[in-house]
């Protein structure tokens, strides 16, 4: 069914209420989120953060809540599994214990269904405290309608990566899915957490995902986020991170799939000496749109942030990167560097990039820059002169450009899987 923007939003407001518990702390939050969602609507080009992102393809679909869940076998998701990891699987937003394997989690690591942990004070203390839904309709919808999600609590050093696998299945009618994750890293803890969003088939779905991350003193987290859903899907993600004194947060975010995708990543340095490393890659073609918005708030002294984001656009694709770094008053000794590097593979593709710095201190070292270009003609000629076809040479150079980001993922099995199953496909010339 093709509808208007208002009709699409009204249909989403009719979603299942996520099984709220009567009288619980969550019920009050869900009620407030619903009120907020009703008062808002989808953002438009008049919203500065959305002015480059065309959401009109989303409005053409009448999304329905998921009322039944596909029964998948391990063979259905075998291509996405990471050997040696602690695995939590969700199918269309619902926890699938028969596909999960938590035996590798190790001591000091809790990996559970979020719905099973609503009575945990650690969940209550942090849920909806870092991703605000007051001004964001998508976050409000997730908070109201999420069915389940992942709760990861680390108090020591995780023995294996934690793999949170969200699987969207093919459906006859467009469906709305609300993945949710909460990661709490206690003082001096260490872990690698992988959020993986995949699609089976070419169904049309909206994945509206929210992740909250808390790093306490001197905690270290490697956070990997992979979005490889169907090209007919829609993906809106929001992640907020609170970094305490001496903590180290490293994020590697990859966007390959979806007709329209967006990630808003907000990291706040709340304690002295915290480090933030953000790596990002959007690799798209055809008529895909991939939007990445990041914000780093240096709100304490002697913080460090290093960011490298790359976009590769082929066909008539449109990539957007907006990265804002704010050095607040009192955040003396901040050291920050931001780089946006972009590759256009087609005359019809385009990329908008906006690296931004706002500095309210003198005692800082901050720099940023952006480049947009095409494949180096000399390098392409060299490879062709060595017997490679034009397409093969172009794919090789593009792969090398993307590999700088992918190789930063600290899980070799995932790096190999992405290179084998995703990059080879995406390097082909899009129609």
C-alpha positions as CSV (number, residue, x, y, z in Angstrom):
1,X,0.0,0.0,0.0
2,X,1.3,3.4,-1.0
3,X,0.5,6.2,1.5
4,X,1.6,9.6,2.6
5,X,4.1,10.6,5.2
6,X,1.3,11.2,7.8
7,X,-0.4,7.9,7.0
8,X,2.9,6.0,7.4
9,X,3.5,7.5,10.7
10,X,0.0,6.9,11.9
11,X,0.3,3.2,11.0
12,X,3.5,3.0,13.1
13,X,1.7,4.5,16.1
14,X,-0.7,1.5,16.0
15,X,2.2,-1.0,16.8
16,X,2.1,-3.6,19.5
17,X,2.9,-2.0,22.9
18,X,5.9,-4.3,23.5
19,X,4.2,-6.2,26.4
20,X,4.6,-3.5,29.1
21,X,4.4,-4.7,32.6
22,X,1.5,-3.1,34.5
23,X,2.8,-0.8,37.2
24,X,6.5,-1.3,36.3
25,X,9.0,1.5,35.8
26,X,9.1,0.7,32.1
27,X,5.4,1.3,31.6
28,X,5.8,5.0,32.6
29,X,8.7,5.4,30.1
30,X,6.7,3.7,27.4
31,X,3.7,6.0,28.0
32,X,5.9,9.1,27.9
33,X,7.5,7.8,24.7
34,X,4.1,7.3,23.1
35,X,3.0,10.8,24.0
36,X,6.2,12.2,22.6
37,X,5.8,10.2,19.3
38,X,2.2,11.5,18.9
39,X,3.4,15.1,19.3
40,X,6.2,14.6,16.7
41,X,6.3,13.2,13.2
42,X,8.9,12.1,10.8
43,X,11.7,14.6,10.3
44,X,11.7,16.6,7.1
45,X,14.2,18.6,5.1
46,X,13.5,21.5,7.3
47,X,15.3,19.7,10.1
48,X,18.9,20.7,9.7
49,X,20.2,17.2,10.6
50,X,18.0,15.6,8.0
51,X,18.3,18.1,5.1
52,X,20.5,15.9,3.0
53,X,18.5,12.7,3.6
54,X,15.5,11.9,1.4
55,X,13.0,9.8,3.5
56,X,10.3,9.8,0.9
57,X,10.9,6.2,-0.2
58,X,10.1,5.2,3.4
59,X,6.7,7.0,3.3
60,X,5.6,4.9,0.3
61,X,5.1,1.8,2.5
62,X,2.4,0.9,5.1
63,X,4.4,-0.7,7.9
64,X,2.6,-3.2,10.1
65,X,3.8,-4.5,13.5
66,X,5.2,-8.0,13.6
67,X,2.5,-10.4,14.9
68,X,4.3,-13.7,14.3
69,X,7.9,-14.8,14.2
70,X,9.6,-16.9,11.6
71,X,11.0,-20.2,12.8
72,X,14.5,-20.2,11.5
73,X,17.1,-23.0,11.6
74,X,20.8,-22.6,12.3
75,X,21.4,-23.3,8.6
76,X,19.4,-20.1,7.7
77,X,21.9,-17.9,9.5
78,X,25.1,-20.0,9.1
79,X,26.7,-17.4,6.8
80,X,26.5,-14.8,9.5
81,X,27.8,-16.7,12.5
82,X,31.2,-15.8,14.1
83,X,33.0,-18.8,15.5
84,X,34.1,-18.6,19.1
85,X,31.7,-15.8,20.0
86,X,28.9,-15.5,22.5
87,X,25.8,-15.2,20.3
88,X,22.5,-13.6,21.0
89,X,20.0,-13.9,18.1
90,X,16.8,-11.9,17.5
91,X,14.5,-12.7,14.6
92,X,12.2,-9.8,13.6
93,X,12.9,-8.3,17.0
94,X,12.1,-11.4,19.0
95,X,14.7,-13.3,21.0
96,X,15.5,-16.7,19.5
97,X,17.1,-18.8,22.3
98,X,17.3,-21.9,20.1
99,X,19.7,-20.0,17.7
100,X,21.7,-18.3,20.5
101,X,24.8,-19.7,22.2
102,X,26.1,-18.0,25.3
103,X,28.5,-20.7,26.4
104,X,31.5,-18.6,25.4
105,X,30.6,-15.5,27.4
106,X,33.0,-16.3,30.3
107,X,33.0,-15.2,33.9
108,X,32.1,-11.6,34.7
109,X,30.0,-11.3,31.5
110,X,26.2,-11.2,31.4
111,X,24.6,-11.6,28.0
112,X,20.8,-11.9,28.2
113,X,17.5,-11.0,26.6
114,X,16.6,-7.5,27.7
115,X,13.0,-8.5,28.4
116,X,14.3,-11.1,30.9
117,X,16.2,-8.4,32.8
118,X,13.6,-5.7,33.3
119,X,13.7,-6.4,37.1
120,X,17.5,-5.8,37.1
121,X,18.4,-2.5,38.8
122,X,21.3,-2.1,36.4
123,X,18.8,-2.0,33.5
124,X,16.5,0.4,35.2
125,X,19.4,2.7,36.0
126,X,20.4,3.1,32.4
127,X,17.5,2.3,30.1
128,X,16.4,5.4,28.1
129,X,18.8,7.6,30.1
130,X,21.3,8.1,27.3
131,X,19.2,8.0,24.1
132,X,16.7,10.8,24.6
133,X,13.4,10.4,22.8
134,X,12.0,13.9,23.6
135,X,13.0,15.3,20.2
136,X,13.4,12.2,18.1
137,X,10.3,10.4,16.8
138,X,12.3,7.3,15.8
139,X,13.7,6.9,19.3
140,X,10.3,7.5,20.8
141,X,8.8,4.8,18.6
142,X,11.5,2.3,19.6
143,X,11.1,3.0,23.3
144,X,7.4,2.5,23.0
145,X,7.2,-0.6,20.8
146,X,10.5,-2.6,21.2
147,X,9.6,-6.2,21.9
148,X,13.0,-7.4,23.2
149,X,16.7,-6.6,22.9
150,X,20.1,-7.4,24.3
151,X,21.5,-6.7,27.7
152,X,25.3,-7.0,28.0
153,X,27.0,-6.4,31.4
154,X,30.7,-6.8,31.7
155,X,32.5,-6.6,35.0
156,X,35.8,-8.3,34.0
157,X,37.5,-9.1,30.7
158,X,35.2,-10.9,28.2
159,X,36.8,-14.1,27.0
160,X,35.1,-13.9,23.6
161,X,33.4,-11.3,21.4
162,X,29.7,-10.8,22.1
163,X,27.7,-11.1,18.8
164,X,24.2,-9.6,18.8
165,X,22.7,-10.8,15.6
166,X,19.4,-9.1,14.4
167,X,17.8,-11.0,11.6
168,X,15.0,-9.5,9.5
169,X,13.1,-12.1,7.5
170,X,11.2,-11.8,4.2
171,X,7.5,-11.0,4.8
172,X,4.5,-10.5,2.5
173,X,3.7,-7.1,4.1
174,X,6.1,-4.4,5.2
175,X,7.0,-4.8,8.8
176,X,8.4,-2.5,11.6
177,X,11.1,-4.0,13.9
178,X,12.5,-2.3,16.9
179,X,15.9,-3.7,18.0
180,X,17.2,-2.5,21.3
181,X,20.6,-3.0,23.1
182,X,22.0,-1.9,26.4
183,X,25.7,-2.4,27.1
184,X,27.2,-1.6,30.6
185,X,30.9,-1.8,31.1
186,X,32.0,-1.7,34.7
187,X,35.2,-0.1,35.9
188,X,38.4,-1.7,34.4
189,X,36.4,-4.1,32.2
190,X,37.2,-5.0,28.6
191,X,35.0,-6.4,25.8
192,X,34.2,-6.6,22.1
193,X,30.6,-6.2,21.2
194,X,29.3,-6.7,17.6
195,X,25.9,-5.5,16.6
196,X,25.0,-7.2,13.3
197,X,21.9,-6.3,11.3
198,X,21.2,-8.8,8.5
199,X,18.3,-9.6,6.1
200,X,17.0,-12.8,4.7
201,X,15.5,-12.4,1.3
202,X,14.3,-9.1,-0.2
203,X,11.4,-8.2,2.1
204,X,10.6,-4.6,2.9
205,X,11.0,-3.8,6.6
206,X,11.9,-0.9,8.8
207,X,14.5,-1.6,11.4
208,X,14.4,1.2,14.0
209,X,17.3,0.4,16.3
210,X,18.5,2.0,19.6
211,X,21.7,1.2,21.5
212,X,22.9,2.7,24.8
213,X,26.5,2.2,26.0
214,X,27.9,3.0,29.4
215,X,31.6,2.9,30.0
216,X,32.7,3.4,33.7
217,X,36.2,4.3,34.8
218,X,39.0,2.8,32.7
219,X,36.7,0.4,30.9
220,X,37.6,-0.5,27.3
221,X,35.1,-1.4,24.6
222,X,35.5,-2.3,21.0
223,X,32.1,-1.7,19.5
224,X,31.4,-3.0,15.9
225,X,28.2,-2.2,14.1
226,X,27.4,-3.9,10.8
227,X,24.3,-3.0,8.8
228,X,23.9,-5.5,5.8
229,X,20.2,-5.7,5.4
230,X,18.3,-6.2,2.1
231,X,18.5,-3.4,-0.4
232,X,14.7,-3.0,-0.2
233,X,14.9,-2.5,3.6
234,X,15.0,0.7,5.7
235,X,17.3,1.1,8.7
236,X,17.3,3.9,11.2
237,X,19.8,3.6,14.1
238,X,20.7,5.6,17.1
239,X,23.5,5.0,19.5
240,X,24.6,7.0,22.5
241,X,27.7,6.4,24.5
242,X,28.7,7.8,28.0
243,X,32.5,7.5,28.6
244,X,33.8,8.0,32.1
245,X,37.4,8.8,33.3
246,X,40.2,7.0,31.6
247,X,37.8,4.8,29.5
248,X,38.5,3.9,25.8
249,X,35.6,3.6,23.3
250,X,36.4,2.3,19.8
251,X,33.7,2.1,17.3
252,X,33.7,0.6,13.8
253,X,30.5,1.1,11.9
254,X,29.8,-0.3,8.4
255,X,26.8,0.4,6.2
256,X,26.3,-1.9,3.2
257,X,22.6,-2.6,2.9
258,X,19.1,-1.0,3.0
259,X,17.4,1.3,0.5
260,X,17.7,4.1,3.1
261,X,19.9,3.8,6.2
262,X,21.0,6.3,8.8
263,X,23.1,6.0,11.9
264,X,23.2,8.8,14.6
265,X,26.2,8.1,16.9
266,X,26.6,10.4,19.9
267,X,29.6,10.0,22.3
268,X,30.0,12.1,25.4
269,X,33.3,12.2,27.2
270,X,32.2,12.6,30.8
271,X,35.5,11.9,32.6
272,X,39.0,13.2,32.4
273,X,41.4,11.4,30.0
274,X,38.8,9.4,28.1
275,X,39.6,8.3,24.5
276,X,37.2,8.0,21.6
277,X,38.0,6.3,18.3
278,X,35.4,6.3,15.6
279,X,35.8,4.5,12.3
280,X,33.1,4.4,9.7
281,X,32.4,3.1,6.2
282,X,29.4,3.4,3.9
283,X,29.6,1.3,0.7
284,X,26.6,1.7,-1.4
285,X,25.3,1.6,-5.0
286,X,22.2,1.7,-7.1
287,X,19.7,4.1,-5.6
288,X,20.8,3.5,-2.0
289,X,21.0,6.4,0.6
290,X,23.4,6.0,3.5
291,X,23.5,8.8,6.2
292,X,25.9,8.9,9.1
293,X,25.7,11.6,11.7
294,X,28.2,11.6,14.6
295,X,28.7,13.9,17.5
296,X,31.5,13.8,20.0
297,X,31.1,16.0,23.1
298,X,34.4,16.6,25.0
299,X,33.0,17.7,28.3
300,X,36.0,16.9,30.6
301,X,39.7,17.7,30.4
302,X,42.4,15.9,28.5
303,X,40.1,13.9,26.3
304,X,41.2,12.4,23.0
305,X,39.2,11.6,19.9
306,X,40.3,10.3,16.5
307,X,37.7,9.8,13.7
308,X,38.1,8.5,10.2
309,X,34.9,8.1,8.0
310,X,34.8,6.8,4.4
311,X,32.0,6.8,1.9
312,X,32.0,4.9,-1.4
313,X,29.1,5.6,-3.7
314,X,28.4,3.9,-7.1
315,X,25.4,4.1,-9.4
316,X,23.0,6.8,-8.4
317,X,23.7,6.4,-4.7
318,X,23.8,9.2,-2.2
319,X,26.1,9.1,0.9
320,X,26.0,11.6,3.7
321,X,28.5,12.2,6.5
322,X,28.0,14.9,9.2
323,X,30.5,14.8,12.0
324,X,30.4,17.3,14.8
325,X,33.0,17.6,17.5
326,X,32.3,20.0,20.4
327,X,35.0,21.0,22.9
328,X,33.1,22.4,25.9
329,X,34.3,25.0,28.2
330,X,36.6,23.5,30.8
331,X,37.7,20.6,28.6
332,X,41.3,21.8,28.5
333,X,44.0,19.7,26.9
334,X,41.6,18.1,24.4
335,X,43.3,16.4,21.4
336,X,40.9,15.8,18.5
337,X,41.3,14.9,14.8
338,X,38.6,14.2,12.3
339,X,38.9,13.0,8.7
340,X,36.3,12.4,6.0
341,X,37.5,10.6,2.8
342,X,35.1,9.9,0.0
343,X,35.2,8.0,-3.3
344,X,32.8,8.5,-6.2
345,X,32.5,5.6,-8.6
346,X,29.9,7.0,-10.9
347,X,29.0,10.3,-12.4
348,X,25.5,10.0,-11.0
349,X,26.5,9.2,-7.4
350,X,27.0,12.0,-4.9
351,X,28.3,12.5,-1.4
352,X,27.7,15.3,1.1
353,X,30.3,15.6,3.8
354,X,30.3,18.0,6.7
355,X,33.1,17.7,9.3
356,X,32.5,20.3,12.0
357,X,34.4,21.7,15.0
358,X,33.0,23.8,17.8
359,X,35.7,24.9,20.3
360,X,35.1,26.8,23.5
361,X,38.7,26.6,24.8
362,X,42.1,27.9,23.9
363,X,44.2,25.0,25.3
364,X,43.3,22.4,22.7
365,X,44.7,20.7,19.6
366,X,41.9,20.1,17.0
367,X,41.9,19.5,13.3
368,X,39.5,18.2,10.6
369,X,39.4,17.8,6.9
370,X,37.4,16.2,4.0
371,X,38.2,15.0,0.5
372,X,35.9,13.8,-2.3
373,X,37.4,12.2,-5.4
374,X,37.4,9.4,-8.0
375,X,39.6,6.4,-8.5
376,X,43.1,7.5,-9.3
377,X,43.5,7.3,-13.1
378,X,47.3,6.5,-12.9
379,X,46.7,3.6,-10.5
380,X,43.9,2.3,-12.7
381,X,46.1,2.5,-15.8
382,X,48.9,0.7,-14.0
383,X,46.7,-2.3,-13.0
384,X,45.1,-2.5,-16.5
385,X,48.6,-2.5,-18.0
386,X,49.3,-5.6,-15.9
387,X,46.5,-7.5,-17.5
388,X,43.5,-6.7,-15.3
389,X,40.2,-5.8,-16.8
390,X,38.9,-2.3,-16.1
391,X,36.2,-3.6,-13.8
392,X,38.6,-5.9,-11.9
393,X,41.1,-3.1,-11.5
394,X,38.5,-0.7,-10.3
395,X,37.2,-3.3,-7.8
396,X,40.7,-3.9,-6.5
397,X,41.3,-0.2,-5.8
398,X,38.0,0.2,-4.2
399,X,38.5,-2.8,-2.0
400,X,41.9,-1.3,-0.9
401,X,40.1,2.0,0.0
402,X,37.5,0.2,2.1
403,X,39.9,-2.2,3.7
404,X,41.5,0.5,5.8
405,X,38.3,0.6,7.9
406,X,37.3,-3.0,7.8
407,X,40.7,-4.2,8.8
408,X,40.3,-2.3,12.1
409,X,37.6,-4.7,13.3
410,X,39.3,-6.8,16.0
411,X,37.6,-10.0,15.0
412,X,39.5,-11.8,12.1
413,X,36.6,-14.1,11.3
414,X,34.3,-11.2,10.8
415,X,36.8,-9.3,8.7
416,X,37.2,-12.4,6.5
417,X,33.5,-12.9,6.2
418,X,32.8,-9.3,5.2
419,X,35.6,-9.4,2.6
420,X,34.3,-12.7,1.2
421,X,30.5,-12.2,1.1
422,X,29.9,-8.5,1.2
423,X,32.7,-6.5,-0.4
424,X,33.0,-8.7,-3.5
425,X,29.3,-8.1,-4.3
426,X,29.5,-4.4,-3.5
427,X,32.5,-3.8,-5.6
428,X,30.7,-4.7,-8.8
429,X,29.5,-1.8,-10.9
430,X,25.9,-1.0,-9.9
431,X,23.2,-0.7,-12.5
